[in-house]
Amino acid sequence: MIVTTHRCSEHNHAEIVLEVDASTVPQQHIDQFIQTLEGVVEQGSTFLPGQTLQVGWMVTQVQQYDETRLTLFEPDMQSQPVKYVPGVTETLRQMTLQLFFIDSLGVARSDMNIPSIRQSAVACSRYKDASGLLLVRGKAHDRNDSGWFVGCLNKDHDHQNVQNLAKVPLYDVFLNRKVIQGWMAFPPGTFVALQEDQPPQVFRDGKELTILPDSFLERLLQRRETP
């Protein structure tokens, strides 16, 4: 579907047209994003073709839609190097997913710490093929660092040995292990152990978090268990 802002022209700014799959993204989140764009323009910001705009952890591109209006392109989240395609479906889907994961563990949305797909993570050399995955978020060292560590759960793999580690863009980590996407907005101090056929184990600042009853994540896990 095609949606558009309506109030940007009140501030001598081009309206913004968005392509989005409403079967994938809740209408509420589409409407909120439209309102956010209008609000940013109302506050004095200007969008120009060629600019980038971070939405959630995604980095979108502003493009010309027609003679008078603008639009947004997003990474297809499949290609390397990054390929931009029209629309914001994947952008809003992943932002929504991260919100739902945060809510499911009872973490306040105000505590979210959203990285960028352009930032790096430290990854162990076995994370791509490991049956279990370890996600640990510490304090970022600089603006290019997300603070995330992504590793295997193999006890025989020494994560203290720098020869077993590398800095990897979060975008690349996602391409190899899409299971990380819902966890990326959790704040520093988060520890997540993901093992096949088991519920995730999640800790924050050393305290185990429980998946809330009837939450998005609980329902997601129940669907996976259904034969």
C-alpha positions in Angstrom: 0.0 0.0 0.0 1.0 3.6 -0.5 0.7 6.1 2.5 1.7 9.7 2.6 2.2 12.5 5.0 -0.3 15.4 4.8 1.1 18.2 7.1 4.6 18.7 5.8 3.5 21.2 3.1 2.2 23.4 5.9 5.9 24.0 6.7 7.0 24.5 3.1 8.3 21.0 2.9 7.7 18.2 0.4 5.2 15.6 1.5 6.7 12.1 1.9 5.2 9.0 0.2 5.9 5.6 1.7 5.5 2.1 0.3 4.6 -0.4 3.0 3.1 -3.9 3.2 0.2 -3.5 5.7 -0.1 -7.2 6.0 3.4 -7.3 7.7 3.3 -4.0 9.7 0.5 -3.1 12.1 -1.5 -0.1 10.9 -0.9 1.6 14.2 2.9 1.6 13.6 2.4 2.9 10.1 0.3 5.8 11.3 2.8 6.5 14.1 5.7 6.7 11.7 3.7 9.1 9.4 3.1 11.3 12.5 6.7 11.1 13.5 7.9 12.3 10.1 5.3 15.1 10.2 6.5 16.1 13.7 10.1 16.1 12.7 9.3 18.5 9.8 7.2 20.6 12.1 10.2 21.0 14.4 12.2 22.4 11.6 14.1 19.5 10.1 14.4 19.2 6.3 14.7 16.0 4.3 16.6 16.2 1.0 17.2 13.5 -1.6 20.4 11.6 -0.9 20.2 12.0 2.9 20.0 9.0 5.2 17.6 8.6 8.1 17.9 6.1 10.9 14.6 4.4 11.7 14.9 1.9 14.5 18.2 0.2 13.7 17.8 0.5 10.0 19.3 3.3 7.9 17.0 4.5 5.1 17.7 6.8 2.2 15.6 9.8 1.2 14.8 9.7 -2.5 12.7 11.8 -5.0 9.3 10.2 -5.5 7.9 12.6 -8.1 8.3 16.2 -9.0 7.0 17.5 -5.7 7.2 14.6 -3.2 9.9 12.5 -1.5 10.0 8.9 -0.5 12.2 6.5 1.5 14.2 3.5 0.4 15.5 0.8 2.7 18.1 -1.9 2.7 16.7 -5.2 1.4 18.4 -7.0 4.3 19.5 -9.7 1.9 22.3 -8.3 -0.2 26.0 -7.7 0.4 26.9 -5.0 -0.3 23.7 -3.2 0.9 21.1 -2.9 -1.8 18.4 -0.2 -1.3 14.8 -0.8 -2.4 11.7 1.3 -2.4 9.6 1.3 0.8 9.9 0.9 4.6 8.2 -2.4 5.2 11.3 -4.2 6.6 12.3 -1.1 8.5 9.0 -0.8 10.3 8.6 -4.6 10.7 12.0 -4.9 12.5 11.3 -1.8 14.6 8.0 -3.3 15.7 9.6 -6.7 16.4 12.2 -5.0 18.6 9.5 -3.2 20.5 7.5 -6.4 21.0 10.6 -8.3 22.3 11.3 -5.5 24.8 7.7 -5.5 26.0 7.7 -9.3 26.2 10.5 -9.3 28.8 9.0 -6.4 30.9 11.8 -3.9 29.9 10.6 -0.3 29.7 10.7 1.1 26.2 12.5 4.1 27.7 15.4 1.8 28.4 15.8 0.7 24.8 19.2 1.4 23.3 18.8 1.1 19.6 22.0 0.6 17.5 22.5 1.0 13.8 23.0 -1.7 11.3 26.2 0.2 10.3 27.7 -0.2 13.8 29.9 -3.1 14.6 29.7 -6.1 17.0 32.4 -8.3 18.2 31.7 -11.8 16.9 33.4 -15.1 17.5 34.6 -17.1 14.5 32.0 -19.9 15.0 28.9 -17.8 15.4 27.7 -18.3 11.8 27.2 -22.1 12.1 26.7 -22.5 15.9 23.6 -24.4 17.0 23.4 -22.1 20.0 24.0 -18.3 20.1 25.2 -16.0 22.8 24.3 -12.3 22.8 25.9 -10.0 25.4 25.7 -6.2 25.3 28.2 -4.1 27.1 29.1 -0.5 27.0 30.0 0.8 23.5 33.6 2.0 23.1 32.9 4.6 20.4 30.2 5.8 18.1 30.9 2.9 15.6 30.5 0.2 18.3 27.1 -1.2 19.2 28.4 -2.8 22.4 27.1 -6.2 21.2 29.1 -9.5 21.4 27.8 -12.4 19.3 29.3 -15.8 20.0 28.7 -19.5 20.0 27.7 -21.5 23.1 30.5 -24.1 22.5 32.3 -24.6 25.8 35.5 -25.5 24.0 35.7 -22.2 22.1 37.7 -19.6 24.0 36.1 -16.2 23.6 39.0 -14.6 25.6 41.4 -15.4 22.8 41.4 -12.5 20.4 42.3 -14.8 17.5 38.8 -16.3 17.8 37.2 -12.8 17.6 36.6 -10.2 14.9 34.7 -6.9 14.5 31.8 -7.4 12.2 29.1 -4.9 11.0 25.7 -5.7 12.6 24.3 -5.8 9.1 26.6 -8.8 8.3 25.8 -10.5 11.5 22.1 -10.2 10.6 22.6 -11.7 7.2 24.3 -14.7 8.8 22.0 -15.1 11.9 18.6 -13.4 11.4 17.6 -14.6 14.8 19.4 -11.6 16.4 17.0 -9.0 15.0 14.5 -8.9 17.8 17.1 -8.5 20.5 19.2 -5.7 19.2 17.4 -2.8 21.1 18.0 -4.4 24.5 20.2 -2.1 26.7 23.8 -2.7 27.9 23.9 -5.3 30.7 21.7 -7.7 28.6 22.7 -11.4 28.3 20.8 -13.7 25.9 21.4 -17.4 25.4 19.6 -18.8 22.3 19.5 -22.6 21.9 17.5 -24.6 19.4 14.2 -26.0 20.7 14.6 -24.1 24.0 13.1 -20.8 25.3 15.7 -18.0 25.3 17.5 -17.3 28.6 17.6 -13.6 29.2 19.4 -11.7 32.0 19.7 -8.0 32.6 22.4 -6.8 35.0 22.6 -10.3 36.4 18.9 -10.7 37.0 17.0 -13.3 35.0 14.1 -11.9 33.1 10.9 -13.9 32.6 8.8 -13.9 29.4 5.5 -12.3 30.3 2.3 -14.4 29.9 0.4 -13.9 26.6 3.2 -11.6 25.4 4.3 -11.5 21.7 7.4 -13.6 22.5 5.4 -16.2 24.4 3.0 -16.6 21.6 5.8 -16.8 19.1 7.5 -19.6 21.0 4.2 -21.5 21.3 3.7 -21.3 17.6 7.1 -22.8 17.0 6.3 -25.7 19.4 3.1 -26.5 17.6 3.5 -29.6 15.3 
